[in-house]
Amino acid sequence: MSTNHESSRAAPELEAFRGEVRAWLQDNCPESLRKRWPDPFAEFSVLRTLRKGDSAIWLEAMIEKGWTAPTWPREYGGGGLSRHQNAILKDEMARINAPPPLLGMGLSMIGPTLLDLGTEAQKKAHLPKIITGDTRWCQGYSEPNAGSDLANIQTKAEDRGDHFIINGSKTWTSGGHLATWMFCLVRTGKYEKKQQGISFVLFEMDQPGITLKPIRLISGDSPFCETFFDNVKALKENVIGKVDEGWSVAKRLLQHERSSIGESPGQPSGENSRVPQLVKLAKHYLGEDKGRIANPELRTDIIRHLINTKAFKLTIKRAFDEAKVGASSGDTTSMFKFYGSENVQAKHELMLEVMGSNALAWEGEDFSDTELETLRIWLGAKAATIYGGSSEIQLNIIAKRVLGLPE
Ligand SMILES: Cc1cc2nc3c(=O)[nH]c(=O)nc-3n(C[C@H](O)[C@H](O)[C@H](O)COP(=O)(O)OP(=O)(O)OC[C@H]3O[C@@H](n4cnc5c(N)ncnc54)[C@H](O)[C@@H]3O)c2cc1C
């Protein structure tokens, strides 16, 4: 039976590759992990040193193949796969519900930015440790008065020869309490326009002068922090791009962030499998009528959602192909971010509708794991249209830079 990327027209070498991948995954992905995985950010993005049991075995096997960063060059420890090979790998992993072995801002944000704009020395210093999960990264962009208006940052860095000394604060630092490194926007120079005089620096989190204050959520979790800097040191060798010209680096990273949010790597892989999770759930909760979801209205809504999702994936594929031949700008990532995050929210709304009051439980033995998880994921997905730049900001970018509308 064919899957998303399988095609009778696939080149023979790609078919052979699919066979190798399938056999390798069969041998190396522990059975215990082949299930719908819960909150991926809690389970799959922690440091290698914190891994235990089957999750550690899976990570080590994937590192060995370079498949924690499948498309990154082999010289840094990546898999060196082409985009088509990577699509096959993802497809085969989804087929058996294999979880991604590693997630985080290293792989989705700073790594790709270093590949684009880092020096050779910076790539060699940082990429291999991202690929192995030996470093974990956090993002020092937002400040109390710099969210949507990011160029308004005030955190200062003073030039001390071979290093900068940083003072100020950041907020909403996701995973700051687990991070070993931060990529950070700081003010280093004078400016007429606020986008000038900003530098993009990297520094270690385990040093004197960094204080983290957890921000507690209504759920009781604290996935992010306020971060305070009191004479924190950043070596100049860890400035990406030119000093005072970090805004263009910051924007490039945001494009990677937005495209990864749009593609939703953190979504349970069940959605990629042949029978989408929504359909399975709907049949379970609403019953079946001749093999179809029994409730005609929700059936139509679900089909419409699945068609939209398919069309969105094809649009991403087309945009990648266009980008390869220079026919589209990086700003199209704002379209992925906008539509991808709105679409994820739509999916979770539908899940709630399908499950009804079963999905409104916070705890209790009478409820299944899926039921307890659904409410939390629905709430968590609310943030997707805010982080990485809100939907309104993406629409502004699309209007100006993709559609070329007047200011
Ligand atoms: C779960 C989560 C994790 C995050 N993690 C990080 C992180 O790790 N590191 C980090 O640096 N930041 C992080 N952020 C912060 C995030 O980048 C900001 O919340 C986001 O950029 C919006 O900024 P703000 O919260 O200051 O809202 P504001 O900028 O104050 O915006 C408030 C509202 O006004 C609207 N608005 C603002 N300006 C305009 C405009 N010009 N046109 C139209 N509408 C406008 C916005 O769309 C929004 O609805 C995270 C946020 C969340 C929710």
The ligand as an SDF file (V2000), in Angstrom:
LIG
                    3D

 53 58  0  0  0  0  0  0  0  0999 V2000
    4.6060   29.5260   24.6780 C   0  0  0  0  0  0  0  0  0  0  0  0
    5.5190   30.6680   24.3610 C   0  0  0  0  0  0  0  0  0  0  0  0
    6.8770   30.4520   24.2880 C   0  0  0  0  0  0  0  0  0  0  0  0
    7.7450   31.4990   24.0030 C   0  0  0  0  0  0  0  0  0  0  0  0
    9.0970   31.2570   23.9940 N   0  0  0  0  0  0  0  0  0  0  0  0
    9.9480   32.2780   23.7600 C   0  0  0  0  0  0  0  0  0  0  0  0
   11.3720   32.0470   23.8210 C   0  0  0  0  0  0  0  0  0  0  0  0
   11.8420   30.9240   24.0610 O   0  0  0  0  0  0  0  0  0  0  0  0
   12.1870   33.0920   23.6390 N   0  0  0  0  0  0  0  0  0  0  0  0
   11.7290   34.3400   23.3320 C   0  0  0  0  0  0  0  0  0  0  0  0
   12.5460   35.2280   23.1360 O   0  0  0  0  0  0  0  0  0  0  0  0
   10.3840   34.5970   23.2950 N   0  0  0  0  0  0  0  0  0  0  0  0
    9.4960   33.5860   23.4960 C   0  0  0  0  0  0  0  0  0  0  0  0
    8.1310   33.8310   23.4610 N   0  0  0  0  0  0  0  0  0  0  0  0
    7.6630   35.1950   23.2810 C   0  0  0  0  0  0  0  0  0  0  0  0
    6.9850   35.4650   21.9250 C   0  0  0  0  0  0  0  0  0  0  0  0
    7.9360   35.5970   20.9160 O   0  0  0  0  0  0  0  0  0  0  0  0
    6.1410   36.7200   22.0900 C   0  0  0  0  0  0  0  0  0  0  0  0
    5.0970   36.4190   23.0080 O   0  0  0  0  0  0  0  0  0  0  0  0
    5.5260   37.1890   20.7800 C   0  0  0  0  0  0  0  0  0  0  0  0
    6.5090   37.6600   19.9090 O   0  0  0  0  0  0  0  0  0  0  0  0
    4.4780   38.3010   21.0180 C   0  0  0  0  0  0  0  0  0  0  0  0
    5.0110   39.3140   21.7870 O   0  0  0  0  0  0  0  0  0  0  0  0
    4.2940   39.8460   23.1240 P   0  0  0  0  0  0  0  0  0  0  0  0
    3.9140   38.6650   23.9480 O   0  0  0  0  0  0  0  0  0  0  0  0
    5.1500   40.8730   23.7410 O   0  0  0  0  0  0  0  0  0  0  0  0
    2.9430   40.4990   22.6180 O   0  0  0  0  0  0  0  0  0  0  0  0
    2.7450   41.9540   22.0690 P   0  0  0  0  0  0  0  0  0  0  0  0
    3.8500   42.2760   21.1020 O   0  0  0  0  0  0  0  0  0  0  0  0
    2.5460   42.8930   23.2040 O   0  0  0  0  0  0  0  0  0  0  0  0
    1.4020   41.8270   21.2390 O   0  0  0  0  0  0  0  0  0  0  0  0
    0.1140   41.8450   21.8610 C   0  0  0  0  0  0  0  0  0  0  0  0
   -0.9490   41.7360   20.7730 C   0  0  0  0  0  0  0  0  0  0  0  0
   -0.8590   42.8660   19.8770 O   0  0  0  0  0  0  0  0  0  0  0  0
   -0.7400   42.4160   18.5250 C   0  0  0  0  0  0  0  0  0  0  0  0
    0.1840   43.3070   17.7900 N   0  0  0  0  0  0  0  0  0  0  0  0
    1.3570   43.8030   18.2420 C   0  0  0  0  0  0  0  0  0  0  0  0
    1.9370   44.5610   17.2870 N   0  0  0  0  0  0  0  0  0  0  0  0
    1.1060   44.5320   16.1990 C   0  0  0  0  0  0  0  0  0  0  0  0
    1.1590   45.1000   14.9000 C   0  0  0  0  0  0  0  0  0  0  0  0
    2.1940   45.8670   14.4900 N   0  0  0  0  0  0  0  0  0  0  0  0
    0.1340   44.8380   14.0360 N   0  0  0  0  0  0  0  0  0  0  0  0
   -0.9130   44.0550   14.4220 C   0  0  0  0  0  0  0  0  0  0  0  0
   -1.0230   43.5070   15.6560 N   0  0  0  0  0  0  0  0  0  0  0  0
   -0.0210   43.7340   16.5230 C   0  0  0  0  0  0  0  0  0  0  0  0
   -0.1530   41.0210   18.6290 C   0  0  0  0  0  0  0  0  0  0  0  0
   -0.4850   40.2460   17.4950 O   0  0  0  0  0  0  0  0  0  0  0  0
   -0.7950   40.5000   19.9050 C   0  0  0  0  0  0  0  0  0  0  0  0
   -2.0760   39.9870   19.5990 O   0  0  0  0  0  0  0  0  0  0  0  0
    7.2390   32.8010   23.7500 C   0  0  0  0  0  0  0  0  0  0  0  0
    5.8540   33.0270   23.7910 C   0  0  0  0  0  0  0  0  0  0  0  0
    4.9990   31.9780   24.1010 C   0  0  0  0  0  0  0  0  0  0  0  0
    3.5230   32.2480   24.1560 C   0  0  0  0  0  0  0  0  0  0  0  0
  1  2  1  0
  2  3  1  0
  2 52  2  0
  3  4  2  0
  4  5  1  0
  4 50  1  0
  5  6  2  0
  6  7  1  0
  6 13  1  0
  7  8  2  0
  7  9  1  0
  9 10  1  0
 10 11  2  0
 10 12  1  0
 12 13  2  0
 13 14  1  0
 14 15  1  0
 14 50  1  0
 15 16  1  0
 16 17  1  0
 16 18  1  0
 18 19  1  0
 18 20  1  0
 20 21  1  0
 20 22  1  0
 22 23  1  0
 23 24  1  0
 24 25  2  0
 24 26  1  0
 24 27  1  0
 27 28  1  0
 28 29  2  0
 28 30  1  0
 28 31  1  0
 31 32  1  0
 32 33  1  0
 33 34  1  0
 33 48  1  0
 34 35  1  0
 35 36  1  0
 35 46  1  0
 36 37  1  0
 36 45  1  0
 37 38  2  0
 38 39  1  0
 39 40  1  0
 39 45  2  0
 40 41  1  0
 40 42  2  0
 42 43  1  0
 43 44  2  0
 44 45  1  0
 46 47  1  0
 46 48  1  0
 48 49  1  0
 50 51  2  0
 51 52  1  0
 52 53  1  0
M  END
$$$$
